[in-house]
């Protein structure tokens, strides 16, 4: 398995290609704005799926282009199907400085907590991690966790946007992410990579709150 990271758009949203070099297949996690560099690399593989951690505009602004170029289906939590089509929910109508209001087609597949997806020859476990948004999810592939805007290095996702809930976010982190092995690598929606063990010890929102 090989992981490629692409910070895309004005908010430098981390989007990922996870490639199976043995089968020449890949999946994409999140679909940020201006995805040219991601698409250049994706053209080297058969892309089997586009997995969405959540549907804020900076994570779905390139979805139409990526869908068109790869032909891959989209997976999202059912709580955010409508967000893909509603600029007020995905936030694009509130940020006119970064572009036009964003709307895209519904996702072909919906995700549920505990799902195990078999895609591109990889086993991908779905963890419901709401709080930043109502339908936020994280994806676990082996010892690699793609946390979207739930968990960052030294920080957590903001909860002051529509649908955010601070208590729910903390519960998601405590109950779904912190029990993972400490060596689990965390690939967040913004900023640098980290590990579960490091965040247990040093994240000011988490350290000291674990039961």
Secondary structure, DSSP 8 states (H G I E B T S, - for coil): -EEEEEEETTTTEEEEEEEETTTTEEEEE---SS-HHHHHHHTTSEEEEEE-S---HHHHTTHHHHHHHH--EEEEEGGGTGGGG-HHHHSGGG-GGG-S-------SEEE-TT-EEEETTEEEEEEE--SSSTT-EEEEETTEEEEETSEETTEE----STT--HHHHHHHIIIIITTS-TT-EEEESSS--EEHHHHHHH-TTTTTT--
